[in-house]
Amino acid sequence: METAKSPCRHAETQRIGQRRSGCRSPGRTGKGSLIVNQYVLDTSALLSFIEDEEGSNEVESLLQKALDDEAVLYISTVSCIEVFYVTWQQQGKEVATERLRLIDDLMLIQEPVDSQITKVVGEIKATKTMSFADCCIAGLAKFKQATLVHKDPEYEQIEHEIKQLKLPYKPKKQPN
């Protein structure tokens, strides 16, 4: 008998995925409140957590900080699209759909590429040699003045413009 594929390999996902009602606010900034750190998770960071890859502990720590109201975590809608189609291609539609549900349950604020972010994304795409998806994600981080969390060397070309938390890069595959 074949076992069903799990949408997430990370052991802590269920606990961290326990979203508390009303906790997706963009941070506390009122009188007597602390300004919390803001982060944008790249698709590679999300997949690192979901797949329990190297770097997943750092993402888990950020998710815990979000649960404790010590950080605000954003993701671009583009990252959700990437997680969905990559998972569908590799593991099927059912697992891809389940992963989107998981992402919805995490302490993440999903941001679309709206008219305010469009110019920032366009500026990055016009001046850098990055994929469109990475420009959208970097544009969100720049617009929010947030730290970009990733494991993608493509972002090195903007490290002087956007604060980054680099997770361990995947080793490049050696040619046979």
N, C-alpha and C positions, 0 to 999 in steps of 0.2 A: 504494500500500500504506500502510495506517495504522500509525503507530508506537505501541508500547505505552506507556501512561502510566507515568511513574516515580512510585514511592511517595514519593520525596524529591527535592527540587530542590537541596538544599544540597550543594555540592561536597565538603565535608569529612566527610559523614555516614559513608561507608564506613570511613574511617580512625578516626574517633572511635567508631564503632560496634563496633570491635574490642574486645570485652570481655575483660578478663583474668580468669581463673578465680579465684574467691574474693575478689573486690575489692568486693563489695557490703556491706561491714561498715559500721555506723553511725558510724564515725570512731574515731580513736585517742584514748584518754583515760587510758591507764595511766601509771605513773611514768616520767618522762623523755619522754613523748609529748606532741605538740602537740594541742590541741583544735582540730579543723578547723571551718571555717565550714559551716553547714547552710543549705540552700536548698530551697524548695518551688517547683517549676515549675508555673505555671498552664497551662491548656490553650492559652491565647493564646501563651505562651512556647514551648511545644512546637511549635505550628503555625508560629510565626515561624521556628523553626529548620528544620523540615521543608520549608516553602515558600520558604526563603531570603528572607524578608521583612526589612524594616528591624528591627534588633534581633537578628538571627540570630547576629551575631558575638559579642555578649555571652553568648548561650546557649552557643555553641561554646566560648567561653573557660571557662565554668563546667564544661562537660563535660570539657574538657581538665584542669581542676583536679581533677575527680573521678577521672580516670584516673591523675593524679599523686598521689593520696591527700591532696590539699590542700583538698578540699571533699567534702561529702556532699550528694547531690541526691535529693530525694524527689518523687514524684508521687502524687496521689490516684488511686485506681481510677476515680473519677468523670472525671478527665481522659482516661483511656484510653477510657472509654465515649464521651466527647464527640468525641475524635479519630476514633474508629471511625464513629460515626453521621454526623458532619458530612462526613467523607471519602466514605462510602458514598453520601450524598445528592448530592454534587457530582461524584464521580469513579467511583463503582461499588464493589461489594463486594470485588473482587479487590485494588484499590489500598488499600482500607480495611484488609483483612486483612494486606497487606504492611506497612502502616504500624504495625500492632500488633507485628509481628515486629521491625521496626526499633526501636521503643520498648523491647522486651524486650532488645535487644542493646546499648542504651546504658547508661551507668553511672548508672542510676536505681534507687532503691528504691521499689517500688510499695507504697503503704499503703492498706488498706481503711478504710472508716469503721466502726471497731469500737466497742465499748462505752465505751472511754476517751475517744474523740474525739467520740462522739455528743453529750455534754452541751455541749462547746465549740461544736459546729456548731449545736445547738439554741439556745444563747444568742445566737449571732450572728444566726441567722434570726429569732429573736423580737424583736430590738432594731434590726435594720437592714433596709433595703429592697434586699436583694441577692437574686439568683437562688439557688435551692437549691444548684445545682452550685458556684457561687462561694462559698457559705457552707461547703460541704464542703472546698473547697480552702483557704480562709482558716482554717478550723478546724484543719486539719492543720498549717498554718504556725504558728498560735498554740500548739497543743499541743506541737509540736517546738521552739518558740522559734526558728524558722528565718526567714530572709528570704524573703518572697514575691516571686517574679519573674513579672512580668506586663506586659501592655499593655492593661489593661482599666480604664477610668475608674471603674467601679463600686466598685473597691477603695479609692477615695479616702476614702470614709466611715469606713474603719477604719485609716487611715494613722497615727493616734495610738496604736493598739493593737498593730499588727503592723509590724515593719520590712519595708520594701519596696524592691525594685529595679525601677523603672519603665522598661520598654522604650518606644520611641517609639510613641505611640498611632496607630492608623490614622486618617487624616482622615475626618471624617464626610461622607457623601454629601450633596451639595447637591440640594435638590428642583429638578425641571425647571421 
